[in-house]
Amino acid sequence: MGQSSKKLNFLIDVNLCREFEMLVPAGKRSKVVNDALRKELESMRKGKAVKELLSSPPATKKFSNREIIDGLTKDRRSH
C-alpha cells in the first residue's frame, strides 16, 4: 500500500463476504477495499458539497454555461 495502514474490525453481509472472497484473491483484498472506499468517500464528499451549495444563499456572481462546463472539465481531468 505504500502508506501507513491501520487494521479495522467491522462486519459485512455474509453474501457480500462470500462473493468478495470468491472474486478477489487474498493478496489483493486490502487494495480492492481501499480503492472502493476511496471512491465511495469521494462520492459522499461531492454529495455533501452539492447539498451545501444548494442550501447556501445565492452567489453574487453568475457563471455562463461555458464557464461551468470548462470548470467541470478541468476538475475531471485533475483526477
For each residue, the residues with C-beta under 8 A, 3 or more apart:
1: 5 30 31 34
2:
3:
4:
5: 1 30
6:
7:
8:
9:
10:
11:
12: 16 17 20
13: 16 17
14: 17 18
15: 18 19
16: 12 13 19 20
17: 12 13 14 20 21
18: 14 15 21 22
19: 15 16 22 23
20: 12 16 17 23 24 29 32
21: 17 18 24
22: 18 19
23: 19 20
24: 20 21 28 29 32
25: 28 29
26: 29
27:
28: 24 25 31 32
29: 20 24 25 26 32 33
30: 1 5 33 34
31: 1 28 34 35
32: 20 24 28 29 35 36
33: 29 30 36 37
34: 1 30 31 37 38
35: 31 32 38 39
36: 32 33 39 40
37: 33 34 40 41
38: 34 35 41 42
39: 35 36 42 43
40: 36 37 43 44
41: 37 38 44 45
42: 38 39 45 46
43: 39 40 46 47
44: 40 41 47 48
45: 41 42 48 49
46: 42 43 49 50
47: 43 44 50 51
48: 44 45 51 52
49: 45 46 52 53
50: 46 47 53 54
51: 47 48 54 55
52: 48 49 55 56
53: 49 50 56
54: 50 51
55: 51 52
56: 52 53 59
57:
58:
59: 56 62
60:
61:
62: 59
63: 67 68 71
64: 67 68
65: 68 69
66: 69 70
67: 63 64 70 71
68: 63 64 65 71 72
69: 65 66 72 73
70: 66 67 73 74
71: 63 67 68 74 75
72: 68 69 75 76
73: 69 70 76 77
74: 70 71 77 78
75: 71 72 78 79
76: 72 73 79
77: 73 74
78: 74 75
79: 75 76
